[in-house]
């Protein structure tokens, strides 16, 4: 099975690198600068799960992409989706399965419109990773997960085949309820991002402030209500786990979106927060905290120009 990993940044580099380390047929679709870096130093992963240097990993650039692949693993930011689609479109054939790891749900409509819903699986991942100054992939914590599956549920033959290939990557697994998984991740991510971006600090510092716990749990309740109205109410174990993360005293946890705000980088305001606000409006669910957080992020985007 041939796998095309779109990009070799923190997420694509880690999961694609682990597949390549296990001897899978992996090619990275990269820009010229990244291609030169990988040709020189290799794909380097620094991880609590074991370091690895993969010399001369297979790469291809968009203007040279002509072959069809069985799986496309897509992990770009939402604001880069259109450019990513243009770059990997030639690799998509009749039997290609696309696994998007983007946040939220808006990307599904875009991918469906371009390639057909039958080629687009559900997908999500969780990993704390970044590129350091040496352009190495650095995993910051030992746990990671990558889940994928048919969006209408169940377990198809193609998902089983992909699961077999991905079985070499710790935490990678097929899901029979991937849409529920995606919604639950979205609820947690949006609650964390909206809270830490709006307050410009960590969960622990918010909790230490007067009314901080009520604020955090109120944000979680608003996001959960939207998910429930869409038919994907967060489950018991998930909700309790998420509530625990958002009420852990002294926690340094922040959202990557908050770190992007601090660095003056683009953010996925519309994709992660704005779409939830729009769905809340359609369902007539009041979301005052989430709405303020969205306005805050849009003002930040306006300031960035």
Long-range contacts (C-beta under 8 A, 24 or more apart in sequence): 1-25, 1-70, 1-71, 1-161, 1-162, 1-165, 2-27, 2-67, 2-69, 2-70, 2-71, 3-27, 3-69, 3-70, 3-71, 3-72, 3-73, 3-165, 4-28, 4-29, 4-60, 4-69, 4-71, 4-72, 4-73, 4-88, 4-91, 5-29, 5-73, 5-75, 6-72, 6-73, 6-74, 6-75, 6-76, 6-84, 6-87, 6-88, 7-34, 7-75, 7-76, 7-84, 8-34, 8-38, 8-43, 8-57, 8-59, 9-75, 9-131, 9-137, 10-127, 10-129, 10-130, 10-131, 10-137, 10-138, 11-75, 11-101, 11-125, 11-127, 11-129, 12-73, 12-75, 13-43, 13-45, 13-131, 13-137, 14-45, 14-47, 14-127, 14-129, 14-137, 14-139, 14-144, 15-73, 15-75, 15-125, 15-127, 15-144, 15-146, 15-169, 15-172, 16-43, 16-73, 17-43, 17-45, 17-52, 17-54, 17-57, 17-137, 18-45, 18-168, 18-169, 18-170, 19-165, 19-166, 19-168, 19-169, 20-54, 20-57, 20-58, 21-52, 21-54, 21-168, 22-168, 22-169, 23-168, 24-165, 24-168, 26-57, 26-58, 27-58, 27-59, 27-60, 27-69, 28-57, 28-58, 28-59, 28-60, 29-59, 29-60, 29-61, 29-62, 29-65, 29-87, 29-88, 29-91, 30-59, 30-60, 30-61, 31-61, 32-61, 34-59, 34-135, 35-59, 35-61, 37-135, 41-134, 41-135, 41-136, 43-137, 44-134, 44-136, 44-137, 45-136, 45-137, 45-139, 46-132, 46-136, 46-137, 46-138, 46-139, 47-137, 47-138, 47-139, 47-142, 48-139, 48-141, 48-142, 49-139, 49-142, 49-144, 49-170, 62-86, 62-87, 62-88, 65-90, 65-91, 66-90, 67-91, 68-92, 68-93, 68-95, 68-96, 69-93, 69-96, 70-95, 70-96, 70-97, 71-96, 71-97, 71-98, 71-99, 71-162, 71-165, 72-96, 72-97, 72-98, 72-99, 73-99, 73-101, 74-98, 74-99, 74-100, 74-101, 74-102, 75-100, 75-101, 75-102, 75-125, 76-102, 77-102, 77-266, 77-268, 78-102, 78-103, 78-104, 78-106, 78-107, 78-268, 78-270, 78-271, 78-272, 79-266, 79-268, 79-271, 81-107, 81-110, 82-110, 85-110, 85-111, 85-114, 89-114, 89-115, 92-119, 97-121, 97-158, 97-162, 99-123, 99-148, 99-162, 101-125, 101-146, 102-271, 103-185, 103-186, 103-189, 103-268, 103-271, 103-272, 104-186, 104-268, 104-271, 104-272, 104-275, 104-276, 105-182, 105-183, 105-186, 105-275, 106-270, 106-271, 106-275, 107-271, 108-151, 117-151, 120-151, 121-148, 121-149, 121-150, 121-151, 121-159, 121-178, 122-148, 122-149, 122-150, 122-151, 122-175, 122-178, 122-179, 122-181, 122-182, 123-147, 123-148, 123-149, 123-178, 123-182, 124-148, 124-178, 124-181, 124-182, 124-185, 126-185, 143-171, 144-170, 144-171, 145-171, 145-172, 145-173, 146-171, 146-172, 146-173, 147-172, 147-173, 147-174, 147-175, 147-178, 147-181, 148-174, 148-175, 148-178, 149-174, 149-175, 149-176, 149-177, 149-178, 149-181, 150-178, 151-178, 151-179, 153-177, 153-178, 153-179, 179-232, 180-232, 180-235, 183-227, 183-230, 183-232, 183-234, 184-227, 184-232, 184-234, 184-235, 184-238, 184-242, 186-223, 186-227, 186-272, 186-276, 187-220, 187-223, 187-224, 187-226, 187-227, 187-234, 187-242, 188-220, 188-238, 188-242, 188-245, 189-255, 189-272, 190-223, 190-272, 190-273, 190-276, 190-290, 191-216, 191-219, 191-220, 191-223, 191-242, 191-246, 192-245, 192-246, 192-253, 192-254, 192-255, 193-255, 193-256, 193-257, 193-258, 193-272, 193-273, 193-293, 194-219, 194-223, 194-273, 194-289, 194-290, 194-293, 194-294, 195-219, 195-246, 195-255, 195-293, 196-253, 196-254, 196-255, 196-257, 196-258, 197-255, 197-257, 197-258, 197-261, 197-267, 197-293, 197-296, 197-297, 198-289, 198-292, 198-293, 198-296, 200-258, 200-261, 200-262, 201-254, 202-251, 202-252, 202-253, 202-254, 203-245, 203-246, 203-248, 203-251, 203-252, 203-253, 203-254, 204-248, 204-249, 204-250, 204-251, 204-252, 204-253, 207-247, 207-248, 207-249, 207-250, 207-251, 208-249, 213-247, 215-289, 216-246, 216-247, 217-243, 217-246, 217-247, 218-289, 219-289, 219-290, 219-293, 220-246, 222-280, 222-285, 222-286, 222-287, 222-288, 222-289, 222-290, 223-276, 223-290, 225-280, 225-285, 225-287, 226-276, 226-279, 226-280, 226-283, 226-285, 226-287, 229-279, 229-280, 229-283, 229-285, 230-279, 230-283, 257-297, 261-297, 261-300, 264-304, 266-301, 266-304, 267-297, 267-300, 267-301, 269-294, 269-297, 269-298, 269-300, 269-301, 273-297, 274-298
